[in-house]
Amino acid sequence: TKYNIPTGRGNPDVSAQGTRFSVVVNGAAEPVDGTSASCPAFNGIIALLNEARLAAGKTSLGPLNQLLYKKAGPQGALNDITIGDNGVKSIPTAKGWDPITGFGTPDFQKLKAIVLALP
């Protein structure tokens, strides 16, 4: 896309569901939206990937940039979001990496296969 940064990393790298999460605060469920929902969700997926690696006798992943930009994104382990925009400046999503959704949402099984194939 015209927003692609071939010599560096983008922002955002990835996306995750970010609406209608239910969290418990002081014993009561409350709805949460935005990065307060999507960041912990994506981090939970990374924790599960690390757990799979450790169970296979491998080390944890560490920094994710190389994994995302050289393996997961190009190999389709993230679900590309191609419809919509950011609703603020009308920057559209696009095929491949874009500045609204990054490479897209995680496909756990595909990511797991990639990270278990790494040394």
N, C-alpha and C positions, 0 to 999 in steps of 0.2 A: 504494500500500500504506500501511498505518499507519506505516511507517518512512520514507515519502517526506519529503524536506525541500524544500518548494517554494521557499524563499528562499535556498537555499545548495547547496553540493555535498555529495554523499554520500561515504561511505567504506565499501566500495570503489567506484570508478567503473566498473571493468570486471573481467572474469575471463579466465583463460587456463588451458589444461591445466597441471596442476601435479604430476603423478605419473609415475613411471617415465621420467624423463629420464636419459639417459646422458651423463656428462661425463668427460673424460679428466683425471686427476690423477696427476702423476708418471708418465705413460706408461700408466696403467691406467684402464680404464673403470670408473666407479662410478655407482650409481644416486643420483639426487637427486629430492627431492620438495618440495612447498610453494612458497613465494614465491621461493625460490632457483632454481626452475625456471620458474615462470610469469611473473615480472617480466622476465627477459631475453627470453623468448619474445614477450611483448607488445611490448617495446621493439624487437625485431627487426622486427616488423610495422610499427611506426611509422617505423623507418628505411627500409623499403621504400616506404612512402607518401611520405616526404620525397624519396627517390630519384626516384620518378615525377614529383613536382612539379618538382624541379630539371630533369629531362629535358624537361619541358614549358615551361621558361623561367620558372617561378614560384619563389617563395621557400619556404623550409622552413616547417613548420607552427607552430613555437613552442608556447606553452602550449596544452594540449588541452581545457581545461574547456569553453569555448564550443562547440568542435566536438562533444564528447561529449554535452553536455546540450541543445544546441539543434538539432543536426543528426543525428549518428550514432545516438544512443539513440532519439529520436522517429521517425526514418526507417527504423528496423529494420536498421541496418548492424552491429548486434551481435546475436548469437544468444541470445535470452532463455532463461535456465535456470529452469525452473518446477518441477522435481522435486528434492527433497532438503532437507537442513538442514545446519547447521554442525557437527553432531555433538557440540557442547559444551553449549550452552544450548538446543538444539533450536529455534533460530530458523529458520523455514522460508523457502525460496525463494518467490517470488511472481511473478505476471505483471507485467512492467515492471521498473523499478528495485527492487532489494531490498538489504538490508544484508549479504547473504551473497555475492551474485554481481554486484552493481552492475547495469549494463545487460546483462551477459552477455559471451560470447566474441566475438572479432572475426570478421567476414566480410570477408576482404580485398578481394574484388572490389567489394562494395558500398561499403566505405570508400574505395577508390581512386576510384570514380566520384564520390563526394561531394567528396573533397579536390581532385580535378582540376577540378571545377566551381567551386571557390572562386577568388576573385581572387588 
